[in-house]
Amino acid sequence: MNLENILNGYKANGAETCFHGRHVNPQIYAGLDGSNWRLKDYEARGGYAALRKILGKDGGEGLTQDQVIATVKESGLRGRGGAGFPTGLKWSFMPRQFPGQKYLVCNSDEGEPGTCKDRDIMLYNPHTVIEGMAIAAFAMGISVGYNYIHGEIFQAYERFEEALEEARAAGYLGDNILGSNFCFQLHATHGFGAYICGEETALLESLEGKKGQPRFKPPFPASFGLYGKPTTINNTETFAAVPWIIRHGGQAYLECGKPNNGGTKIFSVSGDVERPGNYEIPMGTPFARLLELAGGVRGGRQLKAVIPGGSSAPVLPAGIMMDLTMDYDSISKAGSMLGSGAVIVMDETRCMVKSLQRLSYFYSHESCGQCTPCREGTGWLWRVVDRIEHGQGRSTDLDLLDSVAGNIMGRTICALGDAAAMPVRGMLKHFRHEFEHHVAHKTCMVGAYV
């Protein structure tokens, strides 16, 4: 199974069957930064064959909208942006007989700390996102789409715009695509670096030219989305997986993962590893194998903890993490989340108090301020952790942290409040003794933070 369609061109040393990865290395990137992303290279790898297949342009009868959606459902593809919602099921929510305009949106507002996969897809294989979006538009009867790209990765925005021009010139986008009656216009737009715009309804507000703040739900975007019209939103990596699924079948994609967790996932491995980078592996791969691909813990030190799904996911200690497989269900049962796939590895030298201080500051800074529990609570969490870190902690602070986190969770319009509270509760659950030591002794129990 060739998984190089998402992060094309590089196979990790010693990679097994169905096991590809890319190690972030400037020399590798320099080699790929030539013409590998161009349309002619994508077509040489089988690009746009899936779009041609559903339109019946290669000798077949083509596929119906229902057949495309059924294939995606069969694949077990779940949203790669963090929530893990079944993609085919989401597509089926779109009212295909709606008489007015409908919209398709790609969420490329990649702002979760530790995550750097979507920008690589757009830099090194942008056409797979374009083709995936065109297939999705066909399946749901949508004629206009947007890719909302994080404002701090402007190079990816420029690259995607170039790819759009190539696709339009070749007849893969626009009116009467490849001589069919299918029309789809796709545009790129960039945000301004606000983390909150990764939340789908805040993204829609920003795309409409308004302040990026989450909307109340219901109504959900499938019925009231962009400009008040039915809208489907998926992540960059989700769309990038679709062409392979259509070409090879849903069952083939499912079999490369595990039940309810089909296909592959790109994990952004950072922190205390020898080879930080993006690794595309089958869902259900043991964490130990992913750590091995990343070169193991840096400097031969002991693994202490892992944040398995981006900064909003609760931390897990090494003793738990080493027994887990990388899929939604296994990580969830262990008390954390697969999330965006940002795997933050922490070795024995890392202070959990200092780590939480940095995470809490981020969420306090990025809160949009719309909801009182989040606006006030995230700042409160940061101030308490900050004083513990600086040797001014009080005996009541740990219970206070737990109380504040509990009063934020489930009480905000969007999940940013939960994202701020869950790391606090995870740290207190597994590493409470470090916080107690900070409070009692006014110093860190693991020495200097490096």
Secondary structure, DSSP 8 states (H G I E B T S, - for coil): ---TTTSTT---TT--TT-------HHHHHHHTSSTTSHHHHHHTTTTHHHHHHTT-SSS----HHHHHHHHHHHT-B-TTTT--BHHHHHHTS-TT-SS--EEEEEE---STT--SHHHHHHH-HHHHHHHHHHHHHHHT--EEEEEE-TT-HHHHHHHHHHHHHHHHTTSSBSSGGGSS--BEEEEEE--S-GGGGSHHHHHHHHTTS------SSS-TTTS-GGGS-EEEEEHHHHHHHHHHHHH-HHHHHHTSBTTB-SEEEEEEEESBSS-EEEEEETTEEHHHHHHHTTSBGGG--EEEEETTSTTS--EEHHHHTT-EESHHHHHHTTS--TT-EEEEEETT--HHHHHHHHHHHHHHH--S-SHHHHHHHHHHHHHHHHHHTT---TTHHHHHHHHHHHHTT-SSSTHHHHHHHHHHHHHHHHHHHHHHHHHHSS-TT----
